[in-house]
Amino acid sequence: MRWIANVLAAAVVACGCAARAEDAAPLVLEAKIPLGDVKGRIDHLAFDAGRKRLFVAELGNGSVGVVDVGAGKVVHRIAGLKEPQGVGYVPWTDTLYVANAGDGSVRLYRGADLAPAGRIDLGEDADNVRVDVEHKKVYVGYGKGALAEIDPGSGKKTADIPLKGHPEGFQLDRTATQIFVNVPDARQIAVVDLTTRSQASAVPTGALRSNFPMAVDAATQRVLVVFRSPPRLFSFAVKDGAAAEVEVCGDSDDVFVDAKRRRVYVSCGEGFLDVFDARGTDYRRIGHLLTVSGARTSLLVSELDRLFVAVRASGKEPAGVWVFRPAP
């Protein structure tokens, strides 16, 4: 970690965002990595741990930015895409997957040189990408209600798992063969059985609407879902369904569990990062940090112990990736 600490420290000096009194906060802004002339909405991120590269889905720009985290700069850009939304890196085949909403395609790129390595046409609105390391699969949400199962070995779609509406955020339960899926149009959280490749049950969302980001807390076996209307962090136990909810920042699009510190991080387009204490089941908010309006996607990279937040270009801020160090 020493090498990246040195690089980020230099970036802190350059951007003038050194932490002072902020050291008491649960997250400290450590660096701002510029993305260059990138316009419009920025969607999800992925990480190549071997090369220390961050992939940024620049949806409004029709591109994917490739950031060398160690150097603190963009080193490549994949252009000519159609509204890229989801990105996922598969380490065992060294392949980047990019899901495009505009034409429903999933584009594959070789990790070594980022040259095109294939294309899978799903039909429409290809969205979130999840990599199942344990079972060597890739899943992509798309269309009016399906998860595509992809075999990374062949680069081909092997199955469709039908749902009752377009899937937004979804997560694999690492201790069992199931996937939890946000299906806001159906007002539910679907539970998919991977042994049958079908929906086994659902958790109704009641009066809560627009459930987009999701995380699974492996330590407590709870599913965390963030709603936009009204803004709530909702959690339920996998075993018995016991549920709880607390207020959260608005227009959220990503949520992550910091297992090391027992915290939850939520990034919101309202212009805030919320931090919650996850040592119990009440999820007490311990941080409410100002970012930039529209900065609603993020990625927690455990290998670097950093939270990366995608910031779209605005009147006062250029497009970039803000790097937050969890503290202490």
N, C-alpha and C positions, 0 to 999 in steps of 0.2 A: 504493500500500500504506500510505501515511502515515495516511490516515483510519481504516483498520481497526486499525492499530497503536495509535492513540490510544484508540479505543473499547475494545479488548481490554485495554489498560493500565489503563483505569478499572475494568474488570470485575475485573482482578487485585486491585486495591486493595480492591474491595468484598468479594471472596470470601476475601481473605487468603491467596492461593496464589502469591504472588510468588516467583520463582525466586531462590535464593541459591547455595548450593553445588551445586544441581541444574543450574546452567548447564553443568556438565561433561558432563551426560547427553545422549544423542542426541535425546531429546524432553523438552521442558520444559512442565509444566502452566501454561497462561497464563490460563485463565478457566474458570468453570463457569456455563453458561447454564441456568437453571431451566426445566423444562417444565410446572410447575404440578402439579395433582392428576391425575397419570397413573399408572395402576396396571398391574402385570403386565409381561410380556415386551415388549421393544422390538426391532424387527427392522431392516431395512436403511434406508439414507439416500440422498438424491439432492440435487443442487445446481443452482440456477438462477443462473448466473453474472451475467446481466444485471441482476437485481434483488438479488443477494447474499442469496438465501433458501435455507435448508436445509430439506428435507422429511424428516420423521422418521416411519417407519412404527411407530405405537404399537399393536402387535398385540393385546396383552392389553386395551387400552383401546378397541379398535374405532375408532381414529381415526388421522389423520395430522396431526402438529404442523407448523406452518410458522414457522420461526425467521428473524427478521431478524438476520443475523449482525452487521451494522453497529451495530444498536441493542442487540444482546445480549439479545433477548427474543422470546417467542412472540407473533406478531401475528395468527394465525388458526389455527383448528383445523377440519379436515374430519371430521365425526362420522358415525355411523351405518353404519360399514363392518363387514365380516365377516372379522376376522382379517387385516388388511393385512400383507403380508410384503415384497413387492418394490415399489420406487418408481423411476421414471425420468422425467427431464425432457427433452422434445424441443424444442430451441431454435428450429428452423426453422418449426415450427407453433405454438410457444408453448403447449405442452400438457403437463400432468402425467399420467403413467400410474401407476395404483395396482393391484397384483395382490392379490386376496383369496383366502386359503386356504379360508375358511369357506363361500363359495358358488361358488368357481371363476370369479369375474368379474374383468375388468379394467375399472376405472372411469377415465374420462377427464375432466379438468378444465381449463378455460381458464386460462392463466397470469395474465392481467390481473386477474381478479376471483375465480378459483378456483371459478367456477360449473360445474355439471355439463355435460359436452360429449359424452357418449356412454358406451356400455357394450358390452363384448364378453364374451359368456359362453363360457368354455372348457370347462366341465363340472365340474372338481373341482381343488382344491389348486393354484390359480394361485400362483406362487412368484416366483423371481428375474426381474428385468427388465433387459434390456441394450439400449442405444440404439446402432445402427450409423450413425454420422454419415456415413461414406464412401458407403454404399449407400442411405442414407435409409430404413432399416427399423428396426423394433422387434421384439425377440424376448422371449418369455415362456415359462419352463418351467412345465409343469403336468402333472397327471394321473399315470397309471401309467407314462408314458414318452413325452413329446413336447415339442418346442419349437414354439410358435405363432409364425409370421411375420406381422407386422402392417404394413400400409401406413399411415404416419401421415397421408398426404394425404387418404385416404378414411376413416381410422379403422376399417378393416375387416381381419379376418383374411384373409390371402391364401394361406396354406399351413400344413400341419402337417409337421414333420420327426420321424418316429418314432424312438424310442430303446428300449433294452432294460430300462428302469426309470425311476423318477421322477428328473428332473434336479435336481441341487442347483446349486452355483455353476458358472457357465460364462462363458467369455470369447471374444471375437472376436480372431482373428489379424489385426492391422491391415495386414499386408503380403501377405496372401493371402485367398482366399475360403474360409475354414474357421473353424469354431468348435470349441473344446475344451470338453467337458462332463463334470462329475463325475456319475457314475451309481453311487452306493454300493451299491445293491441288486444290481447286476450285477457289482460288484467290478471296475469298470473306469473309465477315462477315455476317453470316446468322442471320436472325431474326425469332425466333420460337414463334408461337402463342400457348400458353398452353391450351387454350380453345378448339382448334381443334387438338392439338398435331401434328402440321405440320409446315413446313417452310412457313412463310408468305411473306418474301421479303429478300433482300440481299443488302449489301453495297459492291460494287466492290472495290478491293484494288489497282487497277491500276498497277503502276510500283513498288509498295512496295511488298515485298515477305517475307515469313516465319513469319506470325503473330501468335505468341504463347501466351504470357501473356495478360490478359485483366482485367479491373476493371470498375466499374460503379460509377461515382460521383453522389450520390443521391442529393446533394445540388444544383448542377447545371444541373442535368439530362443530363450529357454527358457520352459517352462511351469512355474509354481510351484503346487503343490497342498499344502494342509495337511490332515493326517489327525488324527482324534481318538483312534483306538485302534490302536496306541499313538500318543501325540502326536508327530507328525513333520512337518517341512517337507521335502517331496519335490520334486525338480526334474528335468526332462529336456529335452534339446535337441530342438527341432523337426526339425532336419536329420537327425540320426543316432540319436536316442533315448538318448544317453548320460545316465545317471541318477545322482543322488546324494541323500542324505537326512541330516538332522540333527534333534536333539531340539528340541522347541518347547513352549510353554505349552499347557495343556489346555483343551478345550472351545472351540476356535477357530471363528469364523464369518466373519471377513474378513481378507484379506491384500492389501497394496498395495506397489507398487514406487515408490520415490522416485528417479526418474531423475536428478534434479539432484545428489543426494548419493551415488547408487549404494548405496541401502539398501533393505531390505524391512521392512515393519511388519506385525505379526500381532496382532490383538486377540482376547483369550481370556476366556471366561466363568469361568475359574478365578480371574480377578481380576488379570490381568497384561497388559501390552503387551510383546511381544518385538521387538527390533530386530536385524537381521542386516546384516552387511557384504556387499554384492552385487558387489563389484569382481572377485571370482573366481567359481568354481563350487562352492566349499565352504561358502559362506554361514555364516561365523563369527558367533556371537551376540555383540553388543556392548552390548546393553541388555536389562534385565529389570525393567520398571517396574510398581509396584503400582498397581492401579486399584480396582475394586469387583467382588465376585462377581456374575456375570451380565452384566457389561459386555462382551459379545462381538462386537458389531457396531460398525463404524466407517466413515469415509470420508475418503480423502486428497483434498483439493481443491488442485490445483496452482495454480489462479488466485490463491489466497490464501496458498499455502505453509503450510497448516495441516492437521493430522489431527484430525477430529472423532470422538469416542467417545461412543456412546449408553449412558447409565447408567440402569438401571432403579431404581425406588424400593426401598429396603431399610431396615433398622432404623436405620442410621446416615447414610444419604444419600437425599435426595429425588431424584426422577426429573430427569434433566438431560442436557445435552450438555457434555462436557468438551472443551476446546480445547487441543491440544498444538502447540507451536511446535518444528519440527525445529531442532536446533542442531549445529554452528554454521550 
